[in-house]
Amino acid sequence: NGRSVQSLVALQPIVTDNREAGLTWQHRLGSLTTSVYESSSDLSGQVRINATTGIGSVVRVPVRVRGLELAGELRPARDWTLNATYARTTSLTATAEGQPLDVELSSRYQGPDKLVLATRWAFAPGASARIQASHYASRHINIGRTAGTANLEEHFNGYTQTDASLAWSSSLGDWSLGIENVFDRQYIGYYAQARPSGTSED
């Protein structure tokens, strides 16, 4: 009683200002692309989890995200292609409305820095082999920081995973065979490690 939908800040739209600049270079031996971007919002919507009850609530605070992306391809021979991509993101937000932007976004909203290296060998007409290694960088943020009853601290120990695949075309159609996690490495994913709920539950 006595409240209006129009006055509820949780229902205000999220307006984001995005800026991006990029450059691409191409050559017969390969290509290189780089881009930088910035995304900001004066009134974002973030879910903060009560560490005691496990219940989330929406907090409307400013957010600023900056990123860098690099992608390159090298073709040293007709049958070989080498690829590399790198993505890095930094972010800042506030613990509450009117507070400074001095905490990092949780894993609920931002992934870790990532590097991917791959090579492809076209060993026969219509057939190729590919091996790819993906590295996810460690991310330890907001050490000792809380916002009310929400624990903002997160820890992620990065890992590298390698995958391999074969692909070939035939009169019966296109075929592929892949092996994920070639070296059978045991790991815990980013979201499960970081536990953005702030609780001890996995």
Disulfide bonds with the S-S distance in Angstrom:
none
